Amino acid sequence: MTDDFQTALQNCADEPAHIPGIIQPFGCLLAVDPDSAEILYASANLEHFVGHAAGPALGQSARDVLGVDAWHAIKNALSQSSVADAPVEAGSVHIGDTYLEMRVFHSEGHLIIELEPEMDSGLDGAMAMKTLTYLMAQIQNAGDAQTLFDLTVQLMQDIAGYDRVMVYRFDSHFNGQVVAEAARSGMTPFLGLHFPHWDIPAQARALMLKLPLRMIGDVDQERVPVLAKPSMPPLDMTHAMLRGVSEVHMRYLKNMNSTATMTLTIKVEGSLWGIVSFHHRRPRVPAPALRSILVNFLGVFEGKLLSLRQSATLNRLRALDDGVAPRPDGAQRLDVVLPAGAPGVLRVLNAHGISAMTERGTATYGSTPAPEVIERVTEMAAARGETLAINALADAVPDLSDKLGESAGALVASLGSGHTICVFRDEHASEVAWAGNPEKTIEDYSGGKRLSPRGSFSKFLDIVRGTSEPWTPVDIYLVEHLRTILQAAERQAAMDTLNRQQALMIGELNHRVRNILALVRSVSRQARRRYGSLDSYATAIENRVRALAAAHDMSSGLSGRSISVRTMLATEFEPFSTFTRSQTEIIGGDAHLAPAIAPLVALVFHELTTNAAKYGALSAPDGLVSITVTPDDEALRITWTETGGPPVPQELENGFGMAMIEQAIPHELGGTVDIDAAPGGVSVTMAIPARHLVAAPPEAEPPATDAAQRIPITREDIVALPDWLRGSKVLVLEDNFMIARELSDQLTENGVGDVIICPTREQAFEVLETDTPSLALLDVNLGEGGTSEDVAVRLQEIGVPFAFVTGYSEGFGLQGRFDDVPRLTKPISLYEIVAAVNELTAS
């Protein structure tokens, strides 16, 4: 390493990234005396956000500059205990003509206040919790680390909308490798590429350990200086979301063709493991609500990763125990244990040779170097007083390089009393794919030497010789555990410690998702007793969960208001599309259920409907299901009557479905259910106490009570996408993350090649600038009263067929030129999508 290179590397490492003196322009910043509220520092763009110029504001009271309401909110936020360690949200405040979101934190005796414009993300309140719960449940299915990484980048791209999302893992020297990637089509892939450790200098990694999330909104931004009162020292902005970035880093990102970035720091057991890296080709500042979801998800991701690592380590530990179990006739004698246990040790450690040094001499097994080398590395380990890991023996003992044999790496652990165990690995010649030439160039910058960012990130292959596969912390731990086994001491304590750690982690993960999984688990266990085949079991589970989901979507779509019984019944009958004529009717009035009980009642209706379709009136051409809805002051009475179906057996099967119909309403709601299994057809009478009913919303239409209301079920059984759509690309514009994911899953499971999810019109336009999908599905109403009309116009201009998706059964919201465009009403099934596609093809 040349002197100039060492100097440049040190200059980069010494750069004071925590006191840049600048901020990014998407917000403004103040630093005040926490006792007097005097403003000591202010960003130059203060006037743009709060109407007060930065210079004159210095020395004034923050109460006067920001207003009494803002200062009151800040003081409330400061009462939170967590503000001592990290920024806390202080809420939204109305200043001038704008609502600003505030963050506060302490820094070296100052109170720092950050403000940025309030943004609608569609992820506030209940939706944020539902989205986070969904993300948590998804990653619990990952059985190994790579599956976790692949699933994470896809979920993060879907919810955050960045062009590229990567999981980037550090090695022991902080060189990085991209181990998972989700990137838009046409982008150069980085998956598998390596990045040298100086791409992320030591001081930047130190800041990462303190910050869960960091972002850059625009690499072409005009950086905003932070003004200070005279004689004030540079302001420490370590925890500031707005903290400015060095020009060199901006150039680095430009060379990557990245305009906006965001980084989530991954820590495992307190150490820096890697990052989730987001890149976008256009300026992007994600809303604070989205950032909060990502930070919370990060904690779950770290817990799952730790759990997987512990599980893998535990499996290797068990294999090690099984291979080298202490023997009564010589548990402490290495020369007795080694010959029998060495093959198992080498398999567990992915090694090629092992040696044990005792007072009786040195015993070896497998591929090992000469005794002189073993003695030398043993002396080196004893001098250090800890386990010694060597990846390049030729560099460690250059004078003995001709005596290494095939060995290139060693792991040496002292057992005390002059006993040592050494594990060896042969040379592992590897081909490393770097993101561009890792050799950095040096440039003069502000009178000193510093590293210049790479101009290319094309794959650069490098052959590494003379080294073994690196020893990992787990390898070192396993050798130390082996030492414990051979000493026959504290083995059980070590195992108990690891088991307790894993149990705590599993318990924590289970606690996070227990509520959302409890009902599904119950349904699964009960259904298993009834269904003989895997397909029928899976179908039953899916249908029951969809029934719950439909009721949940109805309740969430109504923002916690009441749910119509008629609407719930119509939703339940909708999937039975094979009937060619109307075989259902609803007679009487209507009632509205409280949202809290909707899932339970929906599941009862689902079981009744399923039984009718499989065994009852709906299984015969002339069958009829007649439902009478009668609300009164005491209860809602619902009578379900089937006629014209097959004869009813004398004894109904007592499975989960029948137990749900018969017991759920009495048990949970205090109502009654009577079942009459007459030969001519089943009749079920339910009574739900009036305390579970709520008033109908003002816009609800009065039910028809003078005649039966028929529910036509006339769709043909269309369940296959046309051939031209298979393997193609579909754009989904939908601001509800879970609905978008459900649509994506349905499409990809049935042959679509790539589904691009966009939560906003802006992201949809970005996609259409570089991609031309074969089909688009557009949610009509997109938050804050906006619609997808302009996206639809653009699709018509470029000739891409599309259909609208709406959560409103009445009132479309778009008129005129879109009258002939197919409209799908949520929740959407596959056959509805296929019918709309066929309609588009026919037109």
Backbone hydrogen bonds, N-H to C=O, Kabsch-Sander energy under -0.5 kcal/mol:
donor,donor_aa,acceptor,acceptor_aa,energy
6,Q,2,T,-2.6
7,T,3,D,-2.7
8,A,4,D,-2.7
9,L,5,F,-2.7
10,Q,6,Q,-2.3
11,N,7,T,-2.6
12,C,8,A,-2.2
13,A,9,L,-2.0
14,D,10,Q,-2.0
15,E,11,N,-0.5
15,E,12,C,-0.9
17,A,15,E,-2.2
19,I,16,P,-1.5
23,I,224,V,-2.5
24,Q,242,L,-2.8
27,G,24,Q,-0.8
28,C,115,L,-2.4
30,L,113,I,-2.5
31,A,41,Y,-2.0
32,V,111,L,-2.9
33,D,38,E,-2.4
37,A,33,D,-2.4
39,I,60,Q,-3.0
40,L,31,A,-2.9
40,L,38,E,-0.5
41,Y,31,A,-1.9
42,A,227,L,-2.2
43,S,29,L,-2.4
44,A,225,P,-2.6
46,L,43,S,-1.7
48,H,45,N,-0.6
49,F,45,N,-0.8
49,F,46,L,-1.0
50,V,46,L,-2.8
51,G,46,L,-0.5
51,G,47,E,-1.6
57,A,53,A,-1.3
58,L,54,A,-1.1
58,L,55,G,-1.1
59,G,39,I,-2.8
60,Q,57,A,-2.1
62,A,37,A,-2.9
64,D,61,S,-0.5
65,V,61,S,-1.9
66,L,62,A,-2.6
67,G,62,A,-0.5
67,G,63,R,-1.5
71,W,67,G,-2.2
72,H,68,V,-2.5
73,A,69,D,-2.1
74,I,70,A,-2.2
75,K,71,W,-2.4
76,N,72,H,-2.0
77,A,73,A,-2.2
78,L,74,I,-2.1
79,S,75,K,-0.6
79,S,76,N,-1.1
80,Q,77,A,-1.7
83,V,80,Q,-1.3
84,A,81,S,-1.4
85,D,82,S,-1.7
86,A,82,S,-1.8
88,V,104,V,-2.2
90,A,102,M,-3.1
91,G,102,M,-0.6
93,V,100,L,-2.8
95,I,93,V,-0.8
95,I,98,T,-2.7
98,T,95,I,-1.9
100,L,93,V,-3.1
100,L,98,T,-0.5
101,E,116,E,-3.2
102,M,91,G,-2.4
103,R,114,E,-2.1
104,V,88,V,-2.1
105,F,112,I,-1.6
106,H,83,V,-0.8
107,S,110,H,-2.6
110,H,107,S,-2.1
111,L,32,V,-2.7
112,I,105,F,-3.1
112,I,110,H,-0.6
113,I,30,L,-3.2
114,E,103,R,-2.7
115,L,28,C,-2.5
116,E,101,E,-1.8
118,E,99,Y,-2.8
121,S,119,M,-0.6
127,M,124,D,-1.3
129,M,125,G,-1.7
130,K,126,A,-2.7
131,T,127,M,-2.6
132,L,128,A,-2.5
133,T,129,M,-2.5
134,Y,130,K,-2.3
135,L,131,T,-2.5
136,M,132,L,-2.6
137,A,133,T,-2.5
138,Q,134,Y,-2.2
139,I,135,L,-1.8
140,Q,136,M,-0.9
141,N,138,Q,-1.4
142,A,139,I,-1.3
148,L,144,D,-1.9
149,F,145,A,-2.6
150,D,146,Q,-2.8
151,L,147,T,-2.5
152,T,148,L,-2.2
153,V,149,F,-2.3
154,Q,150,D,-1.5
155,L,151,L,-2.5
156,M,152,T,-2.9
157,Q,153,V,-2.0
158,D,154,Q,-2.2
159,I,155,L,-2.3
160,A,156,M,-2.4
161,G,157,Q,-2.3
163,D,279,H,-0.5
164,R,279,H,-2.5
165,V,182,A,-2.3
166,M,277,S,-2.7
167,V,180,A,-2.1
168,Y,166,M,-0.6
168,Y,275,I,-3.1
169,R,177,Q,-2.8
170,F,273,W,-2.5
171,D,175,N,-2.4
174,F,171,D,-1.8
176,G,195,F,-2.9
177,Q,169,R,-1.9
178,V,193,L,-2.2
179,V,167,V,-2.4
179,V,177,Q,-0.8
180,A,167,V,-1.1
182,A,165,V,-2.5
184,R,163,D,-1.7
187,M,184,R,-1.6
192,G,178,V,-2.7
193,L,190,F,-2.3
194,H,433,A,-2.6
195,F,176,G,-2.9
199,D,196,P,-1.9
200,I,197,H,-1.1
205,R,201,P,-2.1
206,A,202,A,-2.2
207,L,203,Q,-1.7
208,M,204,A,-1.9
209,L,205,R,-1.6
210,K,206,A,-0.6
210,K,207,L,-1.1
211,L,207,L,-1.2
211,L,208,M,-0.5
214,R,263,T,-2.1
216,I,261,T,-2.7
219,V,259,T,-1.9
221,Q,218,D,-1.5
223,R,221,Q,-0.9
224,V,23,I,-2.6
226,V,21,G,-2.3
227,L,42,A,-2.8
227,L,225,P,-0.6
229,K,40,L,-2.1
232,M,229,K,-1.7
237,M,18,H,-3.2
237,M,235,L,-0.7
240,A,237,M,-1.8
243,R,240,A,-0.9
244,G,22,I,-2.3
250,M,246,S,-1.7
251,R,247,E,-2.3
252,Y,248,V,-2.2
253,L,249,H,-2.2
254,K,250,M,-2.2
255,N,251,R,-2.3
256,M,252,Y,-1.0
257,N,254,K,-1.9
258,S,253,L,-2.4
259,T,280,H,-2.9
260,A,280,H,-2.0
261,T,216,I,-2.0
262,M,278,F,-1.7
263,T,214,R,-3.4
264,L,276,V,-2.5
265,T,212,P,-1.9
265,T,263,T,-0.5
266,I,274,G,-2.8
267,K,265,T,-0.6
268,V,271,S,-2.4
271,S,268,V,-1.7
273,W,266,I,-2.5
273,W,271,S,-0.6
274,G,266,I,-1.6
275,I,168,Y,-2.5
276,V,264,L,-2.5
277,S,166,M,-2.9
277,S,275,I,-0.6
278,F,262,M,-3.4
279,H,164,R,-3.0
280,H,260,A,-2.3
284,R,217,G,-2.2
291,R,287,A,-2.2
292,S,288,P,-2.5
293,I,289,A,-1.8
294,L,290,L,-2.4
295,V,291,R,-2.4
296,N,292,S,-2.3
297,F,293,I,-2.8
298,L,294,L,-2.2
299,G,295,V,-1.3
300,V,296,N,-1.2
301,F,297,F,-2.8
302,E,298,L,-2.8
303,G,299,G,-1.9
304,K,300,V,-2.6
305,L,301,F,-2.8
306,L,302,E,-2.5
307,S,303,G,-2.3
308,L,304,K,-2.5
309,R,305,L,-2.5
310,Q,306,L,-2.8
311,S,307,S,-2.3
312,A,308,L,-2.6
313,T,309,R,-2.7
314,L,310,Q,-2.7
315,N,311,S,-2.1
316,R,312,A,-2.0
317,L,313,T,-2.6
318,R,314,L,-2.4
319,A,315,N,-2.1
320,L,316,R,-2.3
321,D,317,L,-2.7
322,D,318,R,-2.6
323,G,319,A,-2.0
324,V,320,L,-1.9
325,A,322,D,-0.5
330,G,327,R,-1.6
331,A,327,R,-0.9
333,R,330,G,-1.1
334,L,332,Q,-0.8
336,V,333,R,-1.2
337,V,333,R,-2.2
338,L,334,L,-2.9
340,A,336,V,-0.6
341,G,337,V,-2.4
342,A,338,L,-2.7
345,V,341,G,-2.1
346,L,342,A,-2.6
347,R,343,P,-1.9
348,V,344,G,-2.1
349,L,345,V,-2.3
350,N,346,L,-0.7
350,N,347,R,-0.7
351,A,346,L,-2.0
352,H,424,F,-2.8
353,G,424,F,-1.6
354,I,365,Y,-2.7
355,S,422,C,-2.7
356,A,363,A,-2.8
357,M,420,T,-3.2
358,T,356,A,-0.5
358,T,361,G,-2.9
361,G,358,T,-1.6
363,A,356,A,-2.8
365,Y,354,I,-2.4
367,S,352,H,-2.8
368,T,366,G,-0.8
370,A,403,K,-2.4
373,V,370,A,-1.0
374,I,370,A,-1.7
375,E,371,P,-2.7
376,R,372,E,-2.0
377,V,373,V,-2.5
378,T,374,I,-1.7
379,E,375,E,-2.0
380,M,376,R,-2.1
381,A,377,V,-2.2
382,A,378,T,-2.2
383,A,379,E,-2.1
384,R,380,M,-1.6
385,G,381,A,-1.9
386,E,381,A,-0.9
388,L,412,V,-2.6
389,A,387,T,-0.5
390,I,388,L,-0.5
390,I,410,A,-3.1
393,L,408,A,-2.5
395,D,392,A,-0.7
396,A,392,A,-1.5
397,V,393,L,-2.8
400,L,397,V,-2.1
401,S,398,P,-1.3
403,K,400,L,-2.2
404,L,401,S,-0.8
407,S,404,L,-1.7
408,A,425,R,-3.2
409,G,425,R,-2.0
410,A,390,I,-2.1
411,L,423,V,-2.5
412,V,388,L,-2.8
413,A,421,I,-2.6
415,L,419,H,-3.5
416,G,419,H,-0.8
419,H,416,G,-1.9
420,T,357,M,-1.9
421,I,413,A,-2.7
422,C,355,S,-2.7
423,V,411,L,-2.6
424,F,353,G,-3.1
425,R,409,G,-2.2
427,E,406,E,-1.4
428,H,467,T,-3.5
429,A,427,E,-0.5
430,S,428,H,-0.5
430,S,464,V,-1.8
432,V,430,S,-0.7
432,V,462,D,-3.2
433,A,431,E,-0.5
434,W,432,V,-0.8
434,W,460,F,-3.3
435,A,194,H,-2.9
436,G,434,W,-1.6
436,G,458,S,-1.9
440,K,438,P,-0.7
441,T,452,S,-0.6
443,E,450,R,-2.8
445,Y,448,G,-3.5
448,G,445,Y,-1.4
450,R,443,E,-2.2
451,L,8,A,-0.6
452,S,441,T,-3.0
460,F,434,W,-2.4
462,D,432,V,-2.2
464,V,430,S,-2.9
464,V,462,D,-0.6
465,R,463,I,-0.5
468,S,391,N,-2.1
476,I,472,T,-2.2
477,Y,473,P,-2.3
478,L,474,V,-2.6
479,V,475,D,-2.3
480,E,476,I,-2.2
481,H,477,Y,-2.1
482,L,478,L,-2.7
483,R,479,V,-2.4
484,T,480,E,-1.7
485,I,481,H,-2.5
486,L,482,L,-2.8
487,Q,483,R,-1.7
488,A,484,T,-0.6
488,A,485,I,-1.2
489,A,484,T,-1.7
494,A,490,E,-2.2
495,M,491,R,-2.3
496,D,492,Q,-2.7
497,T,493,A,-2.1
498,L,494,A,-2.1
499,N,495,M,-2.7
500,R,496,D,-2.5
501,Q,497,T,-2.3
502,Q,498,L,-2.5
503,A,499,N,-2.7
504,L,500,R,-2.6
505,M,501,Q,-2.2
506,I,502,Q,-3.1
507,G,503,A,-2.6
508,E,504,L,-2.3
509,L,505,M,-2.7
510,N,506,I,-2.9
511,H,507,G,-2.3
512,R,508,E,-1.6
513,V,509,L,-1.1
514,R,510,N,-1.1
517,L,513,V,-1.7
518,A,514,R,-1.7
519,L,515,N,-0.6
521,R,517,L,-2.8
522,S,518,A,-2.0
523,V,519,L,-2.5
524,S,520,V,-2.5
525,R,521,R,-2.5
526,Q,522,S,-2.1
527,A,523,V,-2.6
528,R,524,S,-1.9
529,R,525,R,-0.7
529,R,526,Q,-0.7
530,R,527,A,-1.3
531,Y,527,A,-2.0
537,Y,533,S,-2.2
538,A,534,L,-2.9
539,T,535,D,-2.6
540,A,536,S,-2.3
541,I,537,Y,-2.4
542,E,538,A,-2.7
543,N,539,T,-2.6
544,R,540,A,-2.2
545,V,541,I,-2.5
546,R,542,E,-2.6
547,A,543,N,-2.0
548,L,544,R,-1.9
549,A,545,V,-2.7
550,A,546,R,-2.9
551,A,547,A,-1.9
552,H,548,L,-2.6
553,D,549,A,-3.1
554,M,550,A,-2.2
555,S,551,A,-2.3
556,S,552,H,-3.0
557,G,553,D,-2.8
558,L,554,M,-1.1
559,S,556,S,-1.6
560,G,555,S,-2.0
561,R,558,L,-1.3
563,I,593,L,-1.9
565,V,591,A,-2.4
568,M,564,S,-2.0
569,L,565,V,-2.4
570,A,566,R,-2.7
571,T,567,T,-2.4
572,E,568,M,-1.8
573,F,569,L,-2.1
574,E,570,A,-1.3
576,F,573,F,-1.6
577,S,575,P,-2.0
579,F,576,F,-0.6
585,E,625,V,-1.9
586,I,709,Q,-2.3
587,I,627,I,-3.6
589,G,629,V,-2.2
592,H,694,V,-0.6
593,L,563,I,-2.9
593,L,591,A,-0.5
594,A,692,H,-2.0
597,I,594,A,-1.5
598,A,594,A,-0.6
598,A,595,P,-0.8
601,V,597,I,-2.1
602,A,598,A,-3.0
603,L,599,P,-1.9
604,V,600,L,-1.7
605,F,601,V,-2.6
606,H,602,A,-2.3
607,E,603,L,-2.1
608,L,604,V,-2.2
609,T,605,F,-2.7
610,T,606,H,-2.8
611,N,607,E,-2.4
612,A,608,L,-2.2
613,A,609,T,-2.2
614,K,610,T,-2.2
615,Y,611,N,-3.0
616,G,611,N,-1.5
618,L,612,A,-0.6
619,S,612,A,-0.7
619,S,616,G,-1.8
620,A,617,A,-1.4
623,G,620,A,-1.5
624,L,643,T,-2.7
625,V,583,Q,-2.4
626,S,624,L,-0.6
626,S,641,T,-3.0
627,I,585,E,-2.6
628,T,639,T,-2.3
629,V,587,I,-2.9
629,V,627,I,-0.5
630,T,628,T,-0.6
630,T,637,R,-3.0
632,D,635,A,-1.8
636,L,688,I,-2.8
637,R,630,T,-2.6
637,R,635,A,-0.6
638,I,636,L,-0.5
638,I,686,M,-2.4
639,T,628,T,-2.3
640,W,638,I,-0.5
640,W,684,V,-3.4
641,T,626,S,-2.7
641,T,639,T,-0.6
642,E,682,V,-2.2
643,T,624,L,-2.3
645,G,680,G,-0.5
648,V,679,P,-1.6
652,L,650,Q,-0.5
655,G,653,E,-1.4
659,A,655,G,-2.2
660,M,656,F,-2.7
661,I,657,G,-2.3
662,E,658,M,-2.5
663,Q,659,A,-2.6
664,A,659,A,-0.5
664,A,660,M,-1.5
667,H,663,Q,-2.6
668,E,664,A,-3.0
669,L,664,A,-0.5
669,L,665,I,-1.9
670,G,665,I,-0.6
670,G,666,P,-0.9
671,G,665,I,-1.5
672,T,687,A,-1.6
674,D,685,T,-2.5
676,D,683,S,-3.2
677,A,675,I,-0.6
678,A,676,D,-1.4
678,A,681,G,-0.7
681,G,678,A,-1.5
683,S,676,D,-2.1
684,V,640,W,-2.8
685,T,674,D,-2.6
686,M,638,I,-3.1
686,M,684,V,-0.5
687,A,672,T,-2.4
688,I,636,L,-2.7
690,A,634,E,-2.5
692,H,689,P,-2.0
693,L,690,A,-1.9
694,V,592,H,-2.5
700,A,697,P,-1.8
705,T,703,P,-0.6
709,Q,586,I,-3.4
710,R,708,A,-0.8
711,I,584,T,-1.2
718,I,716,E,-1.9
719,V,717,D,-0.6
725,L,722,P,-1.4
726,R,722,P,-0.7
726,R,723,D,-0.9
727,G,751,G,-3.4
728,S,725,L,-1.7
730,V,754,D,-2.7
731,L,775,L,-2.5
732,V,756,I,-2.9
733,L,731,L,-0.5
733,L,777,L,-2.7
734,E,732,V,-0.8
734,E,758,C,-1.7
737,F,735,D,-0.7
740,A,736,N,-2.4
741,R,737,F,-2.5
742,E,738,M,-2.2
743,L,739,I,-2.5
744,S,740,A,-2.5
745,D,741,R,-2.9
746,Q,742,E,-2.5
747,L,743,L,-2.3
748,T,744,S,-2.8
749,E,745,D,-2.6
750,N,746,Q,-0.8
750,N,747,L,-0.6
751,G,748,T,-1.5
752,V,747,L,-2.5
753,G,728,S,-1.1
754,D,728,S,-2.1
756,I,730,V,-2.7
756,I,754,D,-0.5
757,I,755,V,-0.7
758,C,732,V,-2.9
758,C,756,I,-0.5
764,A,760,T,-1.7
765,F,761,R,-2.6
766,E,762,E,-2.0
767,V,763,Q,-2.1
768,L,764,A,-2.3
769,E,765,F,-1.1
769,E,766,E,-0.5
770,T,766,E,-0.7
770,T,767,V,-1.2
771,D,767,V,-2.9
774,S,729,K,-2.9
775,L,729,K,-1.0
776,A,801,P,-1.3
777,L,731,L,-2.7
778,L,803,A,-2.7
779,D,733,L,-3.1
779,D,777,L,-0.5
780,V,805,V,-2.7
782,L,780,V,-0.6
782,L,786,G,-2.8
783,G,781,N,-0.5
786,G,783,G,-2.4
788,S,780,V,-1.3
792,A,788,S,-2.2
793,V,789,E,-2.2
794,R,790,D,-1.9
795,L,791,V,-2.4
796,Q,792,A,-2.2
797,E,793,V,-2.0
798,I,794,R,-1.8
799,G,795,L,-0.7
799,G,796,Q,-0.5
800,V,795,L,-2.4
803,A,776,A,-1.9
804,F,822,P,-2.7
805,V,778,L,-3.3
806,T,824,L,-2.8
809,S,807,G,-0.5
817,R,815,Q,-0.6
819,D,816,G,-1.8
821,V,818,F,-1.4
824,L,804,F,-2.9
826,K,806,T,-2.5
833,I,829,S,-1.6
834,V,830,L,-2.7
835,A,831,Y,-2.3
836,A,832,E,-2.2
837,V,833,I,-2.5
838,N,834,V,-2.6
839,E,835,A,-2.1
840,L,836,A,-2.3
841,T,837,V,-2.4
842,A,838,N,-2.5
843,S,839,E,-1.7
